[in-house]
Structures are given as structure tokens and as C-alpha cells.
Amino acid sequence: MAKWGEGDPRWIVEERPDATNVNNWHWTEKNAGPWSQDRIKELFKNVPVKTDEAEIHITEVEKLEGEASANNRKGKLIFFYEWDIVLKWSGKLKDGTDRTFSGQIKVPNLSEENDVSELDIQISVKDEDEEGSKLKQIMLKAGKDLVRRQFSTYISSLKEEFSKGMILPQKEDVKPDSVKTITSGFNKKINMDPIVNRDQKPAGFKISTTTIKQTHKFQCTAQEFYDALTRTEMVMAFTRGDVKLEPVKGGQFQLFGGNIEGKFEELVPGKKIVKQWRYKQWPNGHYSKVTLNIDQKSDHTEVTLEQVGVPSEEAEVTKDNWQRYYWDAMKQAFGFGAFFT
């Protein structure tokens, strides 16, 4: 087999003035947070709400907390963003007393978890008397529509702005991958296959357990594989769902809508991951111990999994789920599965 990088020309990484990630094979990331903050503030600065009943403006952003990033792997762009936003608005009725009212618009979770059309948008008015209530009702309709349009503009411009320079020139003798723009996948929830025909056992119930052992090869560096299981944005990319992850000793994790949970026991970057791991359908309080040894070879990375304490009746399902929801999903998301001789 060829030496590291020789078999697949997309692995060739050479020094050059624009970047080192030739052929877009490695995971690269850009922080889109500061740009996003400026763009969102710009989109909501003194914006008129179109209605025949009142003169209303969204005046400014009062609160903006969160993060955004753009990531490239194998010519695919993965965008991650999550924002908690409060906007200010003011206005008056055209047939009212010429009194000006003010209020807030709260958007607690602008992210890939929610499509813009499904955003939780909360409207409030400071003085909710008869006129104030009318203005609030107008904002609940026309104001919400405007907010959704502005956020759609932000998402489109985020992807347009951070696509620039993320996909680098390909070598002339390499057929480029088709470039795709995908999201982190919050709207594509994965439901792991449930265990059927089994009653949930109470905590402390004695069960028969077994050990699972697997060895797999991945076309990536050891550090890239380690990052794919310990960096939130990368875990989100291959699990296609919301993730809770604390990659430190004693830190907890939750994946696949809470179907998988546990905590980290040992983390050695690029070398080893040890964690307590359980499937939601297992007997209450029962955890297995997962040890992942990561060994970088000359032309690939070999990963050995040992999982001790798997309920015997669920060993096959657990094996299948590792393959389907971890290894195959990681290869698809990051291109870790391509080998050339």
C-alpha cells in the first residue's frame, strides 16, 4: 500500500501562500462570530415594519449572545450558528392618540435546530393598554414576518461570505469533488433504532453482559479522528442533531436526542478516548465502558473499540448502531472512508 498521502492525491498538503489545505481534504474552520454580530445588528437597525395600521420600526439589537463558524471538509461546507437575541421596537397607531409605544422581540434559539419558519419569536410591549395591545397584535403578525425575512437574509449572507476562500484550488491532476454547502443538520434528526419486545429493567437488576470489540480503518490522521469525537461542531456534523459535549475528564455528553449519554473518563488527544456510555433503552442506571485506542499508521488511522458491559441481549443492535451512526456517518460527513491503492 502507498505511503501516507501517496495513494490519494487529495491528501497532498504543501506549503503555499494562500493556505496549506490543498484539495480541501482536511477539516478547516473559520470563526464567523464577529462578522455575524455585525451583520445581525445591521439587519435590525431602524428597520420599518410594513403595515397600513401603524408606524413601527425595529430600532436595534439589545442583546446578542452566541457563536457561529464555517467549516470545510472534503469540499463540503458545514455552517454552525446558535444565537440568543433580543430586539427593540417602537411605534404608534395611525388612528390613535399619537402616543409612541416600545417593546421587545425575543428570539431565544436561532440555530440549525429550528428552521426560520419555525422560530420561537416572542413579542412584548412595555405598556399593554388598549393601544399597546393593538400594536402588539400587529407585531405578532407583520413584525414576526419581518424578523424571519431578516434572519433568512443573515443565514444566506453567512453562507455566501464564508464560502469565499474555504474551498481552495485543486491540484491540476486531481478531479475536484463536487462542492456542496450543507448545514450542521439540526433539522435532520436521527432516531436510533429502538429495542423492541423488552421491558425496561429497574436500577440494580442483575443482567447478563458481554464485551464488544471492533477494529476499523479511517483515511484521516489520528488527531482528525479524535477531533471528530470531541469537537462539538464535528460531532454535530456526523450525528446530524443537537449535541451536549464536555470533552474533559468527568465531562458529560448527550447525543442523538438523548438516546446516547455518558461521561468521559480519559482523553489523550490523538491517542485514546475512554468513556462511560449507555443507550437510553438499557436498564436504568446501567453503563458500559468504551475504550477507543487511536493508532496512526503510515497511510491510515486504525481505531480499536472495546466496549465492556453491554447487555447481552442488545450486543448485536449495539454493534450495528456503532457501524451505522458512528463509523459510516463519520466517513460520509468527513470523507474518512476513501482508500486508493
Secondary structure, DSSP 8 states (H G I E B T S, - for coil): ---TTTSSGGG-----SS-S-GGG-S-EEEE-HHHHHHHHHHHTSSEEE--SSEEEEEEEEEEEEEEEEEEEETTEEEEEEEEEEEEEEEEEETTS-S--EEEEEEEEEEETTS-GGG---EEEESS-SHHHHHHHHHIIIIIHHHHHHHHHHHHHHHHHHHHTTTS----TTS-----EEEE--TTS--------S-----TT----EEEEEEEEEESS-HHHHHHHHH-HHHHHHHHTS--EE--STT-EEEEGGGTEEEEEEEEETTTEEEEEEEETTSSTT--EEEEEEEEE-SSSEEEEEEEEEEEGGGHHHHHHHIIIIIIIHHHHHH-TT----
